[in-house]
């Protein structure tokens, strides 16, 4: 089985977080993922998206103090 691409993996994580954690057919019981798990999945996906953006969020510049040259 080939490795999924990052976008496919992100979509899979989103679908799994949105779907039920447990389900039972005959007993008709469904259990949702915990709120902490959903928040963790959202933070993970947001951090992955932030790392794909250009730049590191740090700007470097050269400071030249005024004075005799």
C-alpha positions, -999 to 999 in steps of 0.1 A, spaced: 0 0 0 16 33 -10 20 61 15 -8 87 14 1 122 3 0 150 30 -34 163 18 -49 128 17 -36 122 53 -51 156 64 -84 146 49 -83 112 66 -76 128 100 -105 153 95 -129 125 85 -118 104 115 -122 133 139 -156 141 126 -169 105 126 -179 85 156 -153 69 179 -174 38 185 -206 25 169 -227 -5 175 -253 -17 149 -277 -40 168 -276 -20 201 -277 12 181 -252 30 203 -228 56 190 -200 73 209 -185 106 197 -148 114 200 -140 134 231 -137 172 229 -100 170 239 -93 146 210 -111 168 185 -92 199 197 -59 180 195 -67 169 159 -76 205 150 -43 218 165 -23 192 148 -38 200 114 -34 238 120 3 233 129 9 213 98 -7 240 77 13 267 94 46 249 87 38 248 49 37 286 47 67 304 34 89 320 60 95 312 96 78 342 111 111 357 120 125 388 102 162 395 103 177 429 96 210 446 100 211 474 125 236 502 120 238 526 149 242 563 142 275 579 149 309 585 134 318 564 104 
